[in-house]
Amino acid sequence: MIPQPLTADRTGERVDQFLARQFPNLSRSAAQRLIETGALTRSGAPVKKNEKTTQGDSFLLLLPDPAPLDIIPQNIPLDIVYEDDDVVVVNKPVGMVVHPAPGHPDGTLVNALLFHCGESLSGINGALRPGIVHRIDRDTSGLLIVAKHDAAHLSLAEQLQDHSLFRAYEAVCVGGLKEDGGTIRAPIARHRTDRKKMAVDWQSGREAVTHWTVLRRYTGCTYLQCRLETGRTHQIRVHMAHIGHPLLGDMVYGAKRPWPGLAGQCLHARQLSFIHPRTGGRMTLECPLPDWFLQVLSRLQ
């Protein structure tokens, strides 16, 4: 068990909501399960999930040891951009699923990481997602950071929460943006009728902020950089569709038919910047645009 001290920064928030907010990759239902096991205490006493916080309250979370893994390590090549004893940063290709899920039991990034790292992966996100601090979509390529132990995971999760870990994506959207840059502030939640999608939801959505900058303009399309201030599921895709400029090739939030040569949305996680959990120094890593993205830009010219 790893003790993790937490301090409430709001008054009147449900304890399960508070806990889920501290760890962006921890769902509210998972937070409730932790609370029900007595893993979260306030002043030494277990709390209930519907109790309310008071600003300044001190909590202690005892994170459980990871469950035994049933996932098979697989010798799948990885494009490793950086690695040390604490973290590994990989350049994920289009088509690779990050962790096992219904319909994708193997061949995932996690299967490859288990082969490469052995048991040296954090267990905070459970048996199916060892080491996974954040995710990117199957049809999105680019940089993803993985924690090799729980202390590194907690540090990176805290950075996601306070926005000191940030990611910059490059994308091509449909249509011409009038301004050279801007910020989209629109809360995101699960779509109310289509549970496979996300949507802007001003009533129950979680805060979501995307900063965008035009890199180049083409006839009918715009090449841009998007920097995430928050990390909601499908955030860039949802936000760009929300302002009327869905990503090129995105058949979930935009196009009815695939764009020739694209497996999905034209989106690449090009830059990742974080504070190293051991040294405290900032690291900024980049990876080149993949060939398929360069081919899209060439065709647009």
Secondary structure as UniProt FT lines:
FT   STRAND          2..7
FT   HELIX           15..22
FT   TURN            24..25
FT   HELIX           28..36
FT   TURN            37..38
FT   STRAND          40..42
FT   TURN            43..44
FT   STRAND          45..46
FT   TURN            49..50
FT   TURN            55..56
FT   STRAND          58..63
FT   STRAND          80..83
FT   STRAND          87..92
FT   TURN            94..95
FT   TURN            102..103
FT   HELIX           109..117
FT   TURN            118..119
FT   TURN            124..125
FT   TURN            127..128
FT   TURN            130..131
FT   TURN            138..139
FT   STRAND          141..147
FT   HELIX           150..162
FT   STRAND          166..174
FT   STRAND          181..185
FT   STRAND          188..190
FT   TURN            195..196
FT   STRAND          198..200
FT   TURN            202..204
FT   STRAND          209..218
FT   TURN            219..220
FT   STRAND          221..228
FT   TURN            233..234
FT   HELIX           235..242
FT   TURN            243..244
FT   TURN            248..249
FT   TURN            251..254
FT   TURN            260..261
FT   STRAND          267..275
FT   TURN            277..279
FT   STRAND          282..286
FT   HELIX           291..300
//
